[in-house]
Amino acid sequence: DDSDNRASNKKSKIDALQLNANDEQKLYALIELQKFDGYFEFVENMIKIPEMDRHDSIVGQVRPMVSRTCSEDVWTTLYVIAYLRTKMCAFRNEWEMIEDKAMRWLEGQHIGGDIANIIRQLQKLI
């Protein structure tokens, strides 16, 4: 069944998000979690990446900067972009197009706040 195969593939990708994985392995495992439309959906095993385990508390501090209620996909996508910019600078060439696609998706969400400023605030907290 295709859905079983997809679930199995997603699990194997997420399994790469182990604390002992090197930064490049973490980066590629994270990139593979990006959805076709450009957003990142929070999955439980993301918290195996250092700084991702603080996702909820960090997002909670920045949430008041947005004038409307946003989906968790919006917050996870904002967080992943901030994480990439802060912790994965050495791999910018690898994730730059991933970020562009995520930013285009975010712009289409009309989140009621300055996306660039929200990401900067998240970066300060990561």
N, C-alpha and C positions, 0 to 999 in steps of 0.2 A: 504494500500500500504506500502511495506517495507521501501521505501525511506522516506515516511512521518513519520513512526515510528522511524527510525533512527534519523531524524532531530529533532523530538520531544524529544527523549532521550538525544540527544546532548544538546539541549536547556535546559532541566531540569538539566543536569550536570553543565552546564555553569552558571545557575542561582545560584548554590551553591557558586559561586565566589563573594559573596557579601562582602563589607568592614566589616560588622559586624560578619562574619563567623569567627570561631576560627581557629587557625593555622592548626589543624588536618583536619578540613572540607576543608580548602583551599588546603591542600596537596592532599587529595583524589580527589577533583574536578579536580585539575591540572593533577594528574596521569591518570585519566580517559580520558584525552585529548590526551594521547600518542597513536600514530597510531600503527597498527600491526607490521610494519617494524621497529619501534623503534623511529621514529622522532616525533617531536611535531610541529603541524601546528598552526600558530598564528591565534587566533580567537579574535574578537573584545572585548569580555567580559573578556579576560585575564587581561585587564587593570584595572579591579576592584580589583586586588590583588596589595597591595602596592609594589612598586618597579617594577612591570610589566608595570605600566603606563609610565615608563621612558625607556621602551624597545628600541624605535627608537633612542633616543638620545644616550643611552649607547652603543648600537650596532654601531652607526655611529662613535663613538670614537675608536672602536676596529677594524672596517672594514679594515683599511689600513694594518693590520698585516697579511692579507691573500692575496696571490699573484694572485688569480683568482676570478672571480665573482661567488658568491655562492647564492643559492636559499634562499628565506626567511625561508624555512623549516630548513635549516642548521643553520641560525642565531637564529631562535627561539629555536631550540634544544640546541644549545650552551648556550643560555641565561637561559633556564629552568634549565640546569645542574648547572650553576653558582648560580642561585637563590636557588636551593635545598641545595647546599653545604653551602651557606651563611646564608640563612634565616630559613632553616628547619633542622638544625643539630640535634635537639632533636629527629627527626623522621628518622634518617639515616637507621635504620633497615627496615623501611617501604618502603623507596625509593631506596635502594641500587641496587636491581635487575632491577628496572626501569632505573636507571642511566647506568648500564652495557649494557642493550639493546640499549639505546640511543648512548652510546659510540661506540658500534660495528657498528651501522648504520653510525655514523659520520666518522669512520675510512674507511668505504667503499665509502665515498663521495670524497676522495682525494682532500681536500679543499685547499691544497697548503700553509699550515701553521701548526705550532705546536699546536695541539688541546689542550693539557694540558696548555700551556702557554696562549692561547687565553682565556680559561676558567678562569685562574688565573687573567688575566687582567679584565675580566668582573666582577669577584667577587670583585675586588678592587673598582669598580664603582657602584656596587649595594648597 
